[in-house]
Amino acid sequence: MCFTLPAKIIEVDGNEATVVDVHDKRRKANISALEGLSPGDWVLMSADLAVGVISEEEAREVAKLYRRT
C-alpha cells in the first residue's frame, strides 16, 4: 500500500528539496522524479521521495483530513 502526505517545498537544491509536511515537520526530500519544482510548490511525499505535484487547495483539504484523525 502506498501512503503519501502533502508537503510544501521551502527550498530547492538540485535533486533535493527542503519541505514542510502537513504535520509541520521540516525534512529533506528527493525530487528527482519531478521537473520544474520551485519554492511554494506542493508535492505528494512517499517516504522521502516526491512522487507527484498537487495544488495548494488539494494539499489543504488533505491536511484537514489528517488533522481529524
C-alpha positions in Angstrom: 0.0 0.0 0.0 1.3 3.5 -0.9 0.8 6.3 1.6 1.5 9.9 0.7 1.5 13.1 2.5 1.3 16.6 1.0 4.3 18.8 1.6 5.2 22.4 0.7 8.6 23.0 -0.9 10.6 25.6 1.0 14.0 25.3 -0.8 15.4 23.5 -3.8 19.0 22.4 -4.3 19.4 20.3 -7.4 17.5 17.0 -6.9 16.9 17.7 -3.2 14.4 20.0 -1.6 13.6 21.1 1.9 9.9 20.6 2.5 7.4 21.1 5.4 4.7 18.4 5.6 1.1 18.6 7.0 2.5 17.8 10.5 4.7 20.9 10.3 7.8 18.7 10.1 10.6 20.0 8.1 12.7 17.4 6.2 14.7 16.7 3.1 13.1 15.2 0.0 14.3 13.7 -3.2 12.6 15.5 -6.1 14.5 13.8 -8.9 11.3 12.2 -10.3 9.7 15.6 -10.9 10.7 18.5 -13.0 10.4 22.2 -12.7 9.7 22.4 -8.9 10.3 25.6 -7.0 9.7 27.0 -3.5 6.0 27.3 -2.8 5.0 24.2 -4.9 3.1 21.4 -3.2 4.1 17.8 -3.7 2.9 14.4 -2.5 5.6 12.6 -0.5 6.1 8.9 -0.1 8.8 8.4 2.5 11.5 10.9 1.4 10.5 10.9 -2.3 8.3 13.4 -4.0 6.0 11.4 -6.3 3.5 14.0 -7.6 2.5 17.6 -7.7 -0.8 18.9 -6.3 -2.4 22.2 -5.9 -2.3 24.2 -2.6 -6.1 23.7 -2.4 -5.8 19.9 -2.6 -3.0 20.0 -0.1 -5.1 21.9 2.4 -8.0 19.6 2.0 -5.9 16.5 2.6 -4.2 18.3 5.6 -7.7 18.8 7.1 -8.4 15.1 6.9 -5.1 14.2 8.6 -5.8 16.6 11.4 -9.2 15.0 12.1 -7.6 11.7 13.0 
